[in-house]
Each structure stands twice: as structure tokens, then as C-alpha cells.
């Protein structure tokens, strides 16, 4: 039996998954990397329901659909734009290089 080819990230291409058209599932560590935030924040977003995720199998096996992550990012941009339009300044944070 031949092994299925994976891309450079080690995941199956979308067309070679268990079924054609299945969404790409990300681990919480991958979500952390995409958002460039720390793990406690990602877990807090999942626990609050702000970032849609599902638990599979055992404890701490969480996955986020790539589409759900993109929806969260778009919603964050929209929320920020609304705050700015309302005259609220963005929260003061230190700048990172």
C-alpha cells in the first residue's frame, strides 16, 4: 500500500483527504502561530466561543477549521474598525519588531 503524499507542512492536500472538499483542520499551536499570540489567549478564545473549535478524541485534542480562523480574523478587523470609527482608540500595547 502506498503512503499518501503530503505537502511541506505534513498535511494532506485538500483534494486527497478522506473526502474531496473537506476543510483543513488546524491545531491550536498552528492557530497560535498564525495569530502570533500566546497559547493561553488561543485557549481563552476557544473556551469563550469567540473562536469556533471542536474537540476530537481525548483531552486537549482541539481543531479549528481554517475557514473558522479566517472568519475570526475578519471579525476582529471589523470590530477594530468599528471601535476606531466610534472614536475609541485602540488599546495601548507595546510595539513588537
Secondary structure as the mmCIF struct_conf table of DSSP 4:
data_model
#
loop_
_struct_conf.conf_type_id
_struct_conf.id
_struct_conf.beg_label_comp_id
_struct_conf.beg_label_asym_id
_struct_conf.beg_label_seq_id
_struct_conf.end_label_comp_id
_struct_conf.end_label_asym_id
_struct_conf.end_label_seq_id
HELX_LH_PP_P HELX_LH_PP_P1 UNK A 2 UNK A 5
STRN STRN1 UNK A 6 UNK A 6
TURN_TY1_P TURN_TY1_P1 UNK A 8 UNK A 9
BEND BEND1 UNK A 10 UNK A 10
HELX_LH_PP_P HELX_LH_PP_P2 UNK A 11 UNK A 11
STRN STRN2 UNK A 12 UNK A 12
HELX_LH_PP_P HELX_LH_PP_P3 UNK A 13 UNK A 13
HELX_RH_3T_P HELX_RH_3T_P1 UNK A 14 UNK A 16
BEND BEND2 UNK A 17 UNK A 19
TURN_TY1_P TURN_TY1_P2 UNK A 20 UNK A 21
HELX_LH_PP_P HELX_LH_PP_P4 UNK A 22 UNK A 24
STRN STRN3 UNK A 25 UNK A 26
HELX_RH_AL_P HELX_RH_AL_P1 UNK A 28 UNK A 35
TURN_TY1_P TURN_TY1_P3 UNK A 36 UNK A 36
HELX_RH_AL_P HELX_RH_AL_P2 UNK A 39 UNK A 48
TURN_TY1_P TURN_TY1_P4 UNK A 49 UNK A 49
BEND BEND3 UNK A 50 UNK A 51
STRN STRN4 UNK A 54 UNK A 55
BEND BEND4 UNK A 57 UNK A 58
TURN_TY1_P TURN_TY1_P5 UNK A 59 UNK A 60
STRN STRN5 UNK A 62 UNK A 65
HELX_RH_AL_P HELX_RH_AL_P3 UNK A 66 UNK A 85
TURN_TY1_P TURN_TY1_P6 UNK A 86 UNK A 87
HELX_LH_PP_P HELX_LH_PP_P5 UNK A 88 UNK A 92
#
